[in-house]
Amino acid sequence: MTFLIVLFVLVMQFLWVYIDDLVGKGLEWYIIAEVLFYASASFVPLALPLAILLSSIMTFGNLGEFYELTAIKSAGVSLWRFTRPLTLFIVLVSIGAFYFSNTLLPVSRLKFGSLLYDIQQKKPALSIKEGLFYTDLENYAIRVGSKSDDNQELQDILIYDHTAGRGNTMVILAKSGQMKQSADERYLTLKLYNGYSYEEMPAKDGNYYRRPHMRTSFDEQEIHFDLTAFTLKRSDEELFKDYYSMLNISQLDHAIDSLETDYRSRNTELVSIVRNFYQFKNDSSFTAITPVPLGEFASKPVLEQVPDNDRQEVLRDAINNVQGIKGYTSMRARELDGRRTMLNRHYLELHRKFALSFACFVLFLIGAPLGAIIRRGGLGLPMLFCIVLFLIYHVISMTSEKLARDSLVNVHLAMWISSLVLLPIGLFLTIKANNDSRLFDSGSYLRWFKRLLRLNTRTS
C-alpha cells in the first residue's frame, strides 16, 4: 500500500510537470493512460526504496506501540530471529527489483520516451478563438469575429493565405462561414459566404513598385485544410534505443566497451598531434614520450640564430602556430570531456541496476529497527523519520551522481555512496533495537544529564 501511495504521488508530480504537453492536444484517453503507465514504471526505482523504508517503520512501530515486540522478546525470541522471514522477503524483493531494472525498466523507458516525444511534437487541437488569429494551420492565419456554441457557424472571417510563399499577398474576407471536419478528422472544410478576396499579382515587368491587384467577390467559396499535422504520429522506437537509460546490462557493457575504445583512440590521436608542436620532458604525465633532441640549437637561444630582418616574421608565424594549436587542443579537450561524460553516464546506469537492490535492503535494515525503537505506528512520526532519512539518501545519491558525471568522483563508487553511508546507521540501529535500547526516549537522556550534574556537584 505504501508503494502504491508513493508511486501515485510521483506520478502526480510528473503530471503537473508535463501538464502543458498533455492538455489541449485532443489526445485520446488511452494515450494519456499509456503515458502515465510507462511513467509509473520509470518511477519504481525511486518509489520502491522509499516504500520499503516507510512500510518497515510503520509495521515495526505498530508492533512496538502495542507491545507485541515486548511479548515476542519475553517469549525468548530475539529481534534477529523474528525479522528473519521479513529479511528473506526483502531479499526476494531486492532480486525482483534487480530483474525489473535490468529487464522491464529499459523497455518502459524506451516506450515512455518515444511516446512523450511524439506528444510534445504534436500540434494542439484545432481551436479557433474569437478575435484572435489562429496560425497553427500551415500557411494560413485565420481570425473570426464570433462563432456559435458548436464551433461550426462563424461570423466576420478574415483569412491570410500564405500558400504562394510571397507574404501577405492574398487576403480573404467573408461575412459568415461554416466549418466542418471530415469523418476521419484528417481534413477541415471551411465554407465562406458573401465575401471578397484580394490578391497582389506578381510584377510582370520586374518593377517591384508596380504590381497588378485583383479583387474578387463571391457568394460561396470552399477552402480545404489538411489536418494530418494535428494527428499523433508515432516515431520508430529504434531511434531512441541507444540512449543509455534504455539499455540492459549486456547492452551497457557493449556500449561502454565501444565508448572506451573510441575515447582512448581519440586521446592517443590528440597526444600524437600535439607532440608535433611541443617538446615534452619525461614526467608523470608523459612517461612514454621522449624529449625531442635540440641538436645544434642547444648552444644558444633559437631566436638569436634568426637574422634580424626575419625575426618579426618568425615571431608572427610562431604566434599564429601557437594560437592555432591552442584552439585545436581546446576544441578537442571539450570533445573528450563530452565523451567522458557520456561514458560516465553509461557506467552510472550500469551500477544503478545493482545499487537499487542494495538500497532496498539497506533501507529495510534502517526502517525495521527504527520502528521498533520509536514504537509509533500510523503515518505521523514514522512519516517524519522516513522523509528525513530518504532525503539524506536522495541528496547524497544525486550529489555523488552529478560529481561522477563530471569525473570528480570515482564513477564506480558514486551510485553506492548513499547506501554505504546509511549502512552503518542501519547496523547501529539494529544492534540498539535488539538490545531494547531507548534511543529516542528523551526521558533517558534527561536522567543521564541529571546524573551527570549530580556527579559534578559532588566532585566540586
N, C-alpha and C positions, 0 to 999 in steps of 0.2 A: 504493500500500500504506500509506503514512504517513497519507493522508487517511482510509482506512477504519479504521486504528487509532485516530486521534484522534476520529473520529466515534463509534466504539464506546465509547471512554472517556466521551465526553459523554453518550451515551445511557444508559450505566450510571449516571452521576451523576443524570440525570433519573429513572431508575427508582428509585433509593434515596430521592429526594425525595418521589416520589408513590407509594411502595410501599403506604402505608396506604389510598390511594384505589383501588388496583387489586386488592389481595388481600382475599379474604373476601367477595366480592360475587357469586360464581358466574358470572364473565364467561367467555364462550367464548374459545378460544384465538385465533380470528381477530380478535376485538375488541381484545385486547391487542396482537396483531401490527399491527393498523391504527394503534393509538395510537403504538407505537414507530416505525412507518414515518413518520407525519406528524411526530413529534418529531425524528427524524433529519434530515428535510428542514429543520426550523426551526433546526437546529444547523449547517447548512452555512456560513452567513456567519461563524461563529466557527471552524469546523474547517478551512475551505479556506485562509485565510492562514497558519494555524499549520502545516498540512501542506506548503504551498509552502516556508515557511521551513525546516522540518526536512529535507525531502527535498533541497532545494538544498544545504544544509550537508553532508548525508551524501554526496551524489553528488560534489560537488567535493572534499570531504575524502577520499573514496576515491581519486579521480584523483590528488590530491596525495600521498597516502600511498604509492602505488605508482609515483610519479614519472612518471605519464603526462602530467601537465601540463608537466613539465620537458621531456619528449620532444617535445611539441607545440610548445612555445616554441622549442626548439632547431631545429625544422624551419622556423622563421621565421613561425609562425602566432601572432599575438598573442591575448591573452585576450579582447579585444573581438571579434575575428573568430571565435574558437572558440565564444563564447557566443551568437553571432548566431541560430543556429537555436533554441536554448533560449529566447532572449528573444522570438522570434516566437511560440513555443509558449505562453509565459506571457501574451503579449498576447492570443492567442486564448482562453486560459483566463479572462483578465480580462473579455473580451467575453462569454464564456459565463456568467461569474458575474453580470454586469450583467443579462443576459437572465433568468437564474434568479431573481435578487432582484426583478425587476420583473414577471415573468410567473408563475412557478411558486411562489415563496415565499408571496405573498399567499394563493393558493388553499390551499396546505398549512397555513398558519397558521389560515385560516378553518375548515378541516375539523378540525384538531387542537384548536383552542379549543372548537369546538362539541361534539366528541366527549368531550373531557376534562370539560367542564361537565356533560354528561349522566351520565358515570360518577360524578362527585362527588355528583350529586343522587340517584343510585341507592342504595336501601337495601341493607345487607349481606344476603347469602344467608341463608335460613332455617336457623338453627342454635340449637336449644333445648338448653341445657346443664343438667346435673343440679344441683339445689339452688339454682339461680339463676332469678330472674324474667326472663322474656323479654317485652319490651314493644314490639318492632318491628311486631307485628301491630296494626293500628289498632283502638283501643277495647278491647283485651284485654291482660291481664297473666297469663302462664302460668308455673307452676313445676311441675317434675316431680321426684320423688324419685330415680328411676333410669330408665334406658332400655336397650334392647337394642343390640347392636352395629350392627344395620342401621337404627337410629334410627326404627323403626316401632312396637315394643312399649314402652309406657310404664307406669310404676307410680307410685302415690301422687301424683295430679294435683290441683293447685289452680289455679282459674281465676277471675280477677276480670273481670266483664263490665261495661264502661262504655258500652255501646251506648245505654243510656237517657239518658245525659248527666246523671245525678244523683249521680255519685260512686260509692263502693263500696257500692252497694245490692244488687248481685247477685253471689253467690259460689257457685261450683260445686266440689264435692269428689268425687273418684272414686278407687276403689282401683286401677283399671287402665284402659288405653285403647290404641287403635290409631290411628296417624297414617299417612295416605296422600295423596299428591299426585295430581292428575289427569294424564292423558297429556300435555296441553299445558302443565302446570306453572302454570296460572292459578288453580287452586283447591286448597285443602287441606281434607281431610275428617278430622275427629277424632271417633272413636267412643269413647264413655266407657261403662264398665261398673261396676255396683254402686256408686252414689254418691247424693249429696244435693245439692240446690240450695237456697240461702237467699236470700230476696228481701225487702227492705223496700218495702212498697207506699206510694204517695203518701197523705198525710193527707187524709181526706175532709172533715173539719170545719174544716180550716185550722189545726189545732193542731199545731205543729211537733214538740212533745214526745210526742205520742201518735200512733203510726203502726201500722198493721197489719203483721204479719210472716207470711210464707208459707214453709213448709218442705215440699219435695217430694223424695220418694225415687224412684229409677229403677233399672231393671235394665240398660237400654241407652239411650243418647242420642247423637245426632249433632249436631255443630256444623260449619258450613261457613265457611271463611275465604277472603276474596278476596286473591289473591296478585299482582294486576296491578301493585301498587306496587313489587314486587320485580323487575319486568322492566325492561330498559333501554329508556327512551323517548328517541327521537331528536328533538332540537329542530330547529326550522326554522333553517337557516343564514342566512336573511335577517335574523335578529335580531342577528347578530354582524358582518355585512358592513361596517358603517360604522366599525368600530374602525380606528384609524389604521395599525396594523401589518398590516392585511389589505387594504390598498389599493395599487394600482399608481400609476405616476407621474401619469397623466391623472386618476385619481380623487383623488389627493392634491392636485393643482393645483386641482381643482374645490372640494374641501373647504376648502383654505386660503383660496381666494377668498371663500367663504361666511363662514368664521370671521373673516377680516379685516374684511369689511363689517359683520358683526354687532358686532365689538369696537369699531370706530370709531363706529358709531351709538350704542352704549351709553355710550361715553366722552363723546361730544358731549352726549347726554341728561343725563349726570351733571353736566357743566360748566354746562349751561343751568339746571338746577335749583339748583345751588349759588350761581349768580350772583344769585338772588333773595334770598339770605340774607347774602351777604358783599359787601364793597366791595373791589375789586382795583385795584392800581396797574399801570401798564404796565411789565412786566419781561420777562425771557427766557422765563418760563413762561406768561404770559398776554398776549402781544403783541397778540392780536386783541381783547382785552376792554378797553373804555373805562371809566374810573372813573365811578362814579355821582356826579353833582354834589350837593354838600351843601346848596346854596341858603342859606336863612335860618339853618340850623343851624351855618353855618361861623363865626359870630361868637363863640359860646361853647359849652361842652360841652352835649350834648343833655340829660343827666340834670339839669342845673341848671335847665332850662326846664320841667321837670315839677313840678307842685305837690307840696308836702311830703307831704300825706296820700295821694297816689297813687304816690309814689316806690317804696315797698316792693312794691306790686303790679306796677309796671312792671319792677322788677328781677327779681321772681319769674317773670314771663312771659318776660323775656329769657333767663333761665337755662334755663327749660323749652324755649324755642325752640332755644337753642344745644345742649342735650343731645340734643334730637330730631334736629337736622340732623347732629350728630356721630355718633349711632348709625346714621343713614341712610347717611352717606358711608362709614363704616367697613364697613357691610354691603356696599355697592356696590363698595367697593375690594377686598374679599375675593372678590366675584363676578368682578370684572375680572381679578384675579390668577389665579383658576382658569381663566378663558377664555384668558388669555395663556399659561398653562402648557400647556393643550391645544393651542393654536396652535403653540407651540414644539415640542411632540411631533410634530406633523404635519411641520413643517419639518425636524426631525431625521430622521424616517423618509424624507423625500424625499432628503436629502443622503446618507443611509446607503446608498442603492442605487448611487450613484456612487462613494462612498468605498470600498466593498468592492472594486471593481475596481482602484482606485488602490492600495489597501493590498496586494493580491496582487502587483502589480508592484514596489512598494517593498520588500516583504519578500524577494522574489527578488533584488532589487538588493543586499540586505544578505547574504542567505544564500549566494549563489554565490561572491562574493569572500571571504567569511569562511571558507567551507570550503576554498578554495584557499590561504588563509593558514595556517590551523591544521593542515592536512594530516592530518586524522584522520577515518576513516570509522566506520561502525557506529553504535551508539546510545549510546556513552559520552559523550565530550567534546562531540560535536555536540548531543546532547540537552541538556546543561548550558547551552550557549550559546543554544540555541533557547528554553529555558524562561525564561532571564533576559531575552532580547530581547522575547519575546512578553508577558512580564509587564509590561515597560516600556510596550509598545504598548497592552496591555489596560487598565492602570491609567490611563494618560493619556486613553485613549478614554472610559472610564467616568466619570472625573472631569470632563472637559470636557462630556460629555453631561449630567451632573447639573447642572453650573453653568449650562448653556444652558437647561435646563428651568426653572430659577429666574430666567432673564433676567439672569444675572450675567456671561455670556459671549455674544458675538455668535453667534446661533443658526445663521447661515450659515457660520460658520467652525469650529464646535465639532467636527463629525464629521471634519474634515480635519486637526485639530491633531496627532493622534498620527502620522499619515503624514508630515506636514510636518516633525515633529521628527526622525523616523527617516530622511527622505530625505537630508539632508547626511551622515549616518553612512554610508548606502549608497554615495553618491558618493565619500566619502573611502576606504572600503574597496575600492571598485572601482579607484580610482587606485593604491592601495597594492598590490593583487593584481596589477594589470597591470605594475607595476614590480618585481614579485617581492620585495616587502618582507617582512621577518621581523617583523611587527608584534607577534606573541605569542611571540617567541623570547626567553626570559628571559636566555639567554647573551649576546645582543647588547646588552641593557640593562646587564648586569653589566660587559661590556667597556667600554661607553661610560662607566660610572660610574668604573671603574678609570682610564681615560684622564683623566677629569676630576680625579681625586685626584692623579695624577702631575703634571698641569699646575699644580695649586695648590701642590704641593710645590716644583716648580722655581721658581715665582714668588716663594714665600716665601724 
